Amino acid sequence: MEPDHLAQLSRRYARYSHSLPGLSLALGGLVMLLLLFAPLFLDEHAHVCWENQRGLLALIVALLLAGWLLIKEWMRQRIYQSLGIAEARSSTAEIVFTKLLATAIALVAFAYPVKALAAQPHPDPLPTDIQIYVGLTACLALPWCTLRFIRGVQEGILWFILCFWGLALAWIFPLAEPFKNGEGPLAMIVFLTIPLAYFGGLIVGLVQHFNFMRLAREIRSQETPDE
């Protein structure tokens, strides 16, 4: 193999190993759909009281966000680092983007509980204990997870959307009401943006994944000794 071609293959492989999300985009789109339908599912179960519904939704949101992080890191190690870990240093722009993203998510994580707890004369409905615990944990965990696990712009944008909508649903459970009736600007925004984001993430993620599989086959064929 020519050295220049080998270097090109190595650089392309390093991008997947380091920052390109691949299937995690498609997985993130699925999580977005689950976030959309979770309050509708809970609302259909009338035997679950209102307060317990809100607490359960906060736990579901936390599990979905944590699950996406764990599964996408597992896929990165098992699929996109299957030929070994390629060293790729983050650029200055990537480092700045990640720090700004962590700051933005921290602000969002603090804004929802502050709004819910500081409403005057009293928030209606009152946040449950589970909502408060999950919300306070999110204020600390989400910015740290951003700095530790999020790589690249595409993954960062998806992570911000997941955190934004997840925290909104966890703290403002009545958002489910306009979803059911399809009324109001919020319902229109959600029903338009989430399907578009899902199908966009699915298509881009699958394209990146199939490109990586072709790249991996090419690298393996070059590593096989000539007969």
N, C-alpha and C positions, 0 to 999 in steps of 0.2 A: 504494500500500500504506500502511496505517496505521502510524505510527511504532511503536506498542506491539507490533503483530504482527511487524513487522520485527525489533524488538529481541528478541522471543521466539524467532524463528527463528534469529537470530544466537547467542543463548545456547545453544540446543539444538545447533547446529552446532559451537560452541566446545567443548562437552562431548566430542563425538566426536574433534575435532581434538586435544584435550588429554588426556583420561583414559579415556573409554569404550573397551573393548577390541574389541568387535565380533567379527570373524572370528578374531582372535588367540586367543579362548577355544576355538573349535572346533579350531584348529591345535594349541593346547596339549593338548587331549584326545587328539589323534592322536599327539603326541609321548609322552604318558603310555603309550599302548598300545604304542608302539615300545619304550619303556624296559622294559615288562613282558615283551615277547616276545624282545628282543635276547639275554638270557642263555639262553633256551630254544633259540634258533636256533643260537647258538654251541655249546651243549652237544650238539646233534645231530651236529655235525661232529667225529667222533671223530679225524679225521686231524690236527686242530689240537690241539697239546699243551695241557695244563692251564695252564701259565704264559702261553702266548701267548693263550689264550682270555681270561684275566683282563686282560692288557694291551690286547687288542682291545676288550673291553667298556668299559674306561676311555676309550679313544679315541672309541668310538661315543657314549658318554654326553656327552663334551665337544662332539662335533659336533652332536648333537641339541639341546643347550641353546643353543649358539651359533647354530645354524640357526634355532631358534624366535625368538631375539632379532632376527636380521637380517631374517627374512621378515615378522615382525609390524611392525617399523619401516618396511619397504618398503610394506606394506599401508596403514599409517597415512598415509604420504606420498602414495601413489598413489590411495587410495580416500577416506579420511576427512579428507584435506586437499586434495582435488581441486578445491575451490572457493576455495582460498587458505588460508593459515595464519591461524587465528583466535586472537587473543591471549586467553589465559585464565590468570589467576594462581592458583597453588596455594594452597589454604587452609592455615591453621596446622595443622589436623588432618591434612591430607594430607602435609605436610612431616614432621610428627612420625611418622606411620605409616611413611613411606618410610625414615626414619632407623632406627626400631625394626626394620623388616624387614631392612635391610642388616646391622644388628647381629646379628639372629637367624641370618641366612644365614652370616655370618662365623663365628659360634660352631659352627654345624653343619659348615661346611667345615673348621674346625680340629679338631673333635671326632673325626671319622672317622679321619684319618691319625694323630692322637695315640693313639687307641685301638689302631689297627693296629700302630703302631711301638713302643708302650710296653707291649704285652702281655707278661706274664711267665708262664713263663720265656722263651718266644719265641712270636711270633705264628704261627699255623698256618692257612693257608699264609703264607709270607713275602710281603710286598708286592713286586710287580715294580718295575723301574725306571720303566716307563711309568706305573704307578699312582702312584708317588711324585711324578714330574714333573707329571702331570695334577693330583694332589691339591694340591701346593704352589701351582701356578698358580691353581687354583680358590680357594684361600685369599685371594689378592689380587684376582683378576678378578671373582668373583661379587659381593662387596659393592660394588665400583665399578660393575659393570653394573647393579646394583639402583638405585643412586643416579642413574645416568645415563639408563637406558632404561625403568625401570618406572614406570608412571603409574596411579594410582587403586588402590582397594582390591581390586577384582575381579582385575585383572591381577597385583597383588602377591600375593594368596593363591595364584593359579595358579603363579606363579613360585617361591614357597616350596615348594609341593608338588613341582614339577619338580626343584628343587635337592635337596630332601630325599631323594626316591627315587632320583634319578640318582646322587648321591654314595653312597648306601647300596649300590647295585648295583655301582658302580665299585670300592668298597673291600671289600665282603663278597660276593664272587662266589658262595659256597655258598648264598646266598639262593635261587639258582635251584633247588636240590634240593627244598625243600618246595613250590615252585611246580609242579614236575612231578608230584608225588604228591598235591598238594592237601591236605597234612597240616599240622597245627599252626596256632596262632592267627595267625601272620604271614601264612600263605597265605590264610587266611580274610579277614583285613583287606584284603589286596591285591586278592583276587578280588572283594570287595564294593565297596571304595572306588574303585578305578580305573575300572571300568565306569560306576559312578554319576557319578563326576567327568567321565568322557568324554561321556556322554549329556547331563549337565547343562550342560557347557560348550558342547556342540554346539547344544543347543536355545537357550540364552541368547545365544550368539554369533550364531546365525542370526536370531533375533528382533531383536537390536540392529542387525544389518546391514540387514535389510529395512526397519526403521524409518528408518535413515539414508538408504536409497535413496529412500524416500518424501519425506523431508525435503529431500534434494538436488533432487528433481524440483520440489518446491514452491518452493524458493528460485530455481531456474532460471526457473520460470514467472513469478515475480514480477519477475525481472530483465528479462524480455522486454517490449519496448515494446508498448503497446496499439496495435492496428491502427486 
